[in-house]
Amino acid sequence: MARSNKDSSLDSIAVAKLIQDARIASNLTQEQVSDLSGVPLRTIVETESGRLKRYSLSNFIAISSVLKYGPEVLIQELKKHLQKKA
């Protein structure tokens, strides 16, 4: 079943909030996350703002790996958020 643009926007907002909250909890700036993860700063900024609509799995893993919670926890949190929206 195809997802609507509205569903994609909700996904973008959920990912943006999770990444930003985890970055803040990790006491890191966007620049530090970029340096540590190897992901361009622009991608970090666009991810946290919700403007990035398509996520690279490798970027998600790289970003979340340098954060306090890691990729497994962030994926579980995203699943919980999406289940609440369903």
N, C-alpha and C positions, 0 to 999 in steps of 0.2 A: 504494500500500500504506500503510495507516495505521500510525503509529508508536505504540508502547506508551508508557505513563507512564514506564517505566524508561528508555527512550530519551530522553525529554524531560528527565529528571533528569540523565542523563549530559551532555546538551547544556548544561543550566544550569550544571553544575559546570565544564565545559570553558570556557564563556564567562566564568564568574566568575573562574576562575584566570587566564585570559588577560588580562582587564581589570585585575585586581588586580596581576598581575606587571608589566604595561605601565605602570600608574600609579606603582608603586614605582620602576621603572627610570627613569621620567620625573621622579622626585623631587617628586611632587605629592601633596598630601593629597586626600582625598575632597572636602573643601570647595572646594579650588582647582579640581578637575576640574569640580565643579558650577558654580562661578562662570564658568570659562572656556568651558564647553560650553553653558551655559544649561539643562542637564538638572537637575531637582530633586535635592537631596542625598539624599532618601529613595530615589529611583530608583537612584542610584549605590550606596548602601549595600545595597539589596536585590539589585542586580546582582552585586556582589562577594561577597555571602553565598550566592549560589545560590538565594535565595528567589524571585527574579523568574523566572517560568516562561515568559512570553511577552515577546519583545523587539521593540521598535519599531525598525525599520531606521533611522529618522531619529535616534533616541537613540543607537543603536550608532555611527552615523557621527559624530554630534556628540561623543560621549565619546572615541572612538578618534582623532578628528582633533586633539584637544589632547594626546594622548599621544605618546611618543617614536616609536612605530612606525607610527602611522597606520592607517586602516581596511584598506588593501590587505594589509598585513603580518599584521594580526590575523585577517583572513578566511583567508589562506593557512595560518596556524598552526592555526586552528580546523579547517580541512579535513584537515590532517595528523593532528591529534588524533583526529578522527572516523574516519579511515581506519584508524588503529591499532586502534580499538575494534571495527571491522567484522570 
